[in-house]
Amino acid sequence: MKTIKFLKNKSIRLNHTTYKPYLIGKLPSKFAYIYDEDEEKEGITQWFNYKGFTYIEQQDNPWA
């Protein structure tokens, strides 16, 4: 059974995975960025929208 929990800082925990909310103007620079062979980095390609926010899975590593 899928569970959803709304946290105090507007984050959402969905099936033990925490998602951080972003407004359109505040999205991270690697949002919707597709892999580039020259730069060897990957962007964020999975997200969902809910109540005016774009939710992206929160990373555990603060330097990632």
HUQUIUR-V432908 format. One record per residue. N is the residue number from 1. RES is the residue in one small letter. SS is DSSP state (a for helix, b for strand, c for the rest). PHI is phi in degrees with one decimal (none if undefined). D_CENTER is the distance of its C-alpha to the mean C-alpha in Angstrom with 2 decimals. Layout:
BEGIN
N;RES;SS;PHI;D_CENTER
N;RES;SS;PHI;D_CENTER
END
This chain:
BEGIN
1;m;c;none;22.17
2;k;c;-80.7;18.58
3;t;c;-122.6;17.86
4;i;b;-130.8;15.56
5;k;b;-134.1;15.87
6;f;b;-93.4;15.07
7;l;c;-93.5;15.00
8;k;c;-62.8;16.88
9;n;c;-89.6;14.23
10;k;c;67.8;12.71
11;s;c;-74.3;10.02
12;i;b;-124.3;10.41
13;r;b;-108.2;11.68
14;l;b;-121.2;12.17
15;n;c;53.3;14.72
16;h;c;67.7;14.31
17;t;b;-118.3;10.57
18;t;b;-94.6;8.72
19;y;b;-118.7;5.60
20;k;b;-97.7;5.53
21;p;b;-86.3;7.00
22;y;b;-135.5;7.88
23;l;c;-83.8;11.23
24;i;a;-56.8;12.28
25;g;a;-76.8;14.23
26;k;a;-114.3;11.81
27;l;c;-66.6;9.03
28;p;c;-63.3;8.95
29;s;c;-65.2;11.91
30;k;c;-92.1;10.62
31;f;b;-67.3;8.58
32;a;c;61.2;10.72
33;y;c;-84.6;12.97
34;i;c;-94.6;15.04
35;y;c;-47.4;16.91
36;d;b;-119.8;19.92
37;e;c;-63.9;22.93
38;d;c;-69.7;24.36
39;e;c;-95.6;21.50
40;e;c;51.2;20.36
41;k;b;-136.9;16.64
42;e;c;-114.5;13.76
43;g;c;-104.4;10.83
44;i;b;-90.1;7.48
45;t;c;-116.5;9.18
46;q;c;-126.6;7.41
47;w;c;-159.4;5.75
48;f;b;-145.4;8.10
49;n;b;-106.9;10.05
50;y;b;-155.0;12.04
51;k;c;51.2;14.74
52;g;c;85.8;13.95
53;f;b;-113.4;10.31
54;t;b;-104.6;7.33
55;y;b;-100.1;4.73
56;i;b;-124.5;1.10
57;e;b;-58.0;3.64
58;q;c;-80.1;5.60
59;q;c;-84.6;8.19
60;d;c;-75.3;11.78
61;n;c;-85.6;13.35
62;p;c;-70.2;13.36
63;w;c;-97.7;14.89
64;a;c;-85.3;12.48
END
